[in-house]
Amino acid sequence: MSDSVSGREKRGLSPAALLVAGAFFMEFLDGTVIATALPDMGKTFGVEAVELNIGISAYLITLAVLIPASGWIADRFGARKVFTLALAIFTLASVLCGLATSVESFVAMRIFQGVGGALMVPVGRLAVLRTTPKHQLITAIATLTWPALVAPIIGPPLGGFITSYADWRWIFFINLPIGLVAILLALRIIPDIRDEQRRPFDLPGFLATSVAMIAFVYAMEALGADQIQQGITFTLLTVGAVAAYYALRHFRRAAWPMIRLDALQVPTFRVTMYGGSLFRSSISTVPFLLPLLFQVGFGMDPFHAGSLVLAVFVGNLTIKPATTPLIRWLGFRRLLLINGALNVLALLACALLTPTTPVWLILLILYLGGVFRSVQFTGISTLAFADVPSGQMSYANTLFSTATQLAVGLGITLGAIGIRLGERVSDWLALSAVPGISFRLAFVFIALICLVGMFDTFRLTRDAGSSVSKRAK
């Protein structure tokens, strides 16, 4: 037993880690692969492509709602059972998404798919991290996070290829063989760990956060609709605010809260939660807006559009080796301020693209945008836990993961709102005949949100996160 463990530690990779990474890849791929298929899906369902953003948002918000509960569920029922069930739900929901015949049925199946995704990755990650020696955690975490970089690279062109040469439904059908193999492997290699201490489930906290998130998201969806219904929007915002206020009070007073807020007392963690969430929301719109700009605005085919978007994610990936040296050279505060400004400029540059812009220049702008967003995301994610005490790390991770997922979901909705605002502004300025003008103006709107998120960074001290960056004070 000890020899096998020793050998596994030397390799730094375990079958469980690889399987969870594969599940993570499948989940991330489904979050990005449909971006280039939205126009064709819109034709199938008889709606505008931008209206299908609810399918993306519903999936992501379902993840955000259920992720906080995933740790309790795994502790109560065992990681192996929950992970395998999550894989089965995700696979079945994928097939049902491909069989959908209306927007309503598609959104319902995306929510069902989100239930599987919400349990699949966090529970799998929990199983791996709880059975990994501390000196191997960096390798394990790297193994579990590489799909977040690779899947977005493959997603847009793969979605464009499938849509152009087959049918968008096959985007979901391809998960069936992958999911079946993963289920069989999970039953064999995922450790069946569980917590011996049975803590009660925080039902009031879970319901309050669920109501708050769903109300806020649907309120933003209503703001992004063609005809804004002020009464419904105001009601949803009010319900969301009341539920969020109750949840925050409950988490501070409950003996066994679903989410502990102690980590918000740490200045660096607090900054990455507030301003960092605005940044994550803004950059999450890029894979949604760019395919629509190229396809709907400029008239490109899905595969061509997806191939151009590939440049963003190539930039994400290629800068990774240089990110740590940059953090150590500049420190977190200076890096996030300089690179944050570059992110804003990259978003504004997308607003200047036209159908006649040379391909090499489009690729360069998108590549540099990918570089800047990758550096900023890595810096924020690393700084978040730099000063969090080890005793609060687990709860801080749950809070950060939930906020990140919610920010991504809201980001897609912000993209739709930006497009609607772009349509109104272009009508007001008599620019409607300009190709892709509403999408280009949406990038200006998103750039302003990114800029607002930067202001929180000024609250960081010069030596913020120095224990991680190893930069001299």
WOQUIJO-V673787 format. One record per backbone hydrogen bond with DSSP energy under -0.5 kcal/mol. NH is the residue of the N-H (numbers start at 0). CO is the residue of the C=O. Records with the same first field share a line. If there is no record, write none. Layout:
NH = CO + CO
This chain:
4 = 0
5 = 1
6 = 2
7 = 3
8 = 4
9 = 5
10 = 6
11 = 7
17 = 13
18 = 14
19 = 15
20 = 16
21 = 17
22 = 18
23 = 19
24 = 20
25 = 21
26 = 22
27 = 23
28 = 24
29 = 25
30 = 26
31 = 27 + 28
32 = 28
34 = 31
36 = 33
37 = 33 + 34
40 = 36
41 = 37
42 = 38
43 = 39
44 = 40
45 = 41
46 = 41
50 = 47
51 = 48
52 = 49
53 = 50
54 = 51
55 = 51
56 = 52
57 = 53
58 = 54
59 = 55
60 = 56
61 = 57
62 = 58
63 = 59
64 = 60
65 = 61
66 = 62
67 = 63
68 = 65
69 = 65 + 66
70 = 66
72 = 68
73 = 69
74 = 70
75 = 71
76 = 72
77 = 73
78 = 192
81 = 77
82 = 78
83 = 79
84 = 80
85 = 81
86 = 82
87 = 83
88 = 84
89 = 85
90 = 86
91 = 87
92 = 88
93 = 89
94 = 90
95 = 91
96 = 92
97 = 93
98 = 94
99 = 96
105 = 101
106 = 102
107 = 103
108 = 104
109 = 105
110 = 106
111 = 107
112 = 108
113 = 109
114 = 110
115 = 111
116 = 112
117 = 113
118 = 114
119 = 115
120 = 116
122 = 118
123 = 119
124 = 120
125 = 121
126 = 122
127 = 123
128 = 124
129 = 125
130 = 126 + 127
131 = 128
135 = 132
136 = 133
139 = 135
140 = 136
141 = 137
142 = 138
143 = 139
144 = 140
145 = 141
147 = 144
148 = 144 + 145
149 = 145
150 = 146
152 = 148 + 149
153 = 149
154 = 150
155 = 151
156 = 152 + 305
157 = 153
158 = 154
159 = 155
160 = 156
161 = 157
162 = 158
163 = 159
164 = 160
165 = 161
169 = 166
170 = 167
171 = 168
172 = 168
173 = 169
174 = 171
175 = 172
177 = 173
178 = 174
179 = 175
180 = 176
181 = 177
182 = 178
183 = 179
184 = 180
185 = 181
186 = 182
187 = 183 + 184
188 = 184
189 = 185
190 = 188
192 = 190
194 = 74
197 = 195
198 = 196
202 = 200
205 = 201
206 = 202
207 = 203
208 = 204
209 = 205
210 = 206
211 = 207
212 = 208
213 = 209
214 = 210
215 = 211
216 = 212
217 = 213
218 = 214
219 = 215
220 = 216
221 = 217
222 = 218
223 = 219
224 = 221
227 = 225
229 = 227
232 = 228
233 = 229
234 = 230
235 = 231
236 = 232
237 = 233
238 = 234
239 = 235
240 = 236
241 = 237
242 = 238
243 = 239
244 = 240
245 = 241
246 = 242
247 = 243
248 = 244
249 = 245
250 = 246
251 = 247
252 = 248 + 249
253 = 249
256 = 253
263 = 260
264 = 261
265 = 262
266 = 264
269 = 265
270 = 266
271 = 267
272 = 268
273 = 269
274 = 270
275 = 270
277 = 273
278 = 274
279 = 275
280 = 276
281 = 277
282 = 278
283 = 279
284 = 281
285 = 282
287 = 284
288 = 284
289 = 285
291 = 287
292 = 288
293 = 289
294 = 290
295 = 291
296 = 291
297 = 292
298 = 294
299 = 293
302 = 159
304 = 300
305 = 301
306 = 302
307 = 303
308 = 304
309 = 305
310 = 307
311 = 308
312 = 308
313 = 309
314 = 310
315 = 311
316 = 312
317 = 313
318 = 314
319 = 316
321 = 318
322 = 318 + 319
323 = 319
325 = 321
326 = 322
327 = 323
328 = 324
329 = 325
330 = 326
331 = 463
334 = 330
335 = 331
336 = 332
337 = 333
338 = 334
339 = 335
340 = 336
341 = 337
342 = 338
343 = 339
344 = 340
345 = 341
346 = 342
347 = 343
348 = 344
349 = 345
350 = 346
351 = 348
352 = 349
356 = 353
361 = 357
362 = 358
363 = 359
364 = 360
365 = 361
366 = 362
367 = 363
368 = 364
369 = 365
370 = 366
371 = 367
372 = 368
373 = 369
374 = 370
375 = 371
376 = 372
377 = 373
378 = 374
379 = 375
380 = 376
381 = 377
382 = 378
383 = 379
384 = 380 + 381
385 = 382
386 = 382
391 = 388
392 = 388 + 389
395 = 391
396 = 392
397 = 393
398 = 394
399 = 395
400 = 396
401 = 397
402 = 398
403 = 399
404 = 400
405 = 401
406 = 402
407 = 403
408 = 404
409 = 405
410 = 406
411 = 407
412 = 408
413 = 409
414 = 410
415 = 411
416 = 412
417 = 413
418 = 414
419 = 415
420 = 416
421 = 417
422 = 418
423 = 419
424 = 420
425 = 421
426 = 422
427 = 423
428 = 424
429 = 426
430 = 425
431 = 425
433 = 430
436 = 433
439 = 435
440 = 436
441 = 437
442 = 438
443 = 439
444 = 440
445 = 441
446 = 442
447 = 443
448 = 444
449 = 445
450 = 446
451 = 447
452 = 448
453 = 449 + 450
454 = 450 + 451
455 = 452
456 = 453
457 = 454
458 = 455
459 = 456
463 = 460
465 = 462
467 = 464
468 = 464
469 = 465
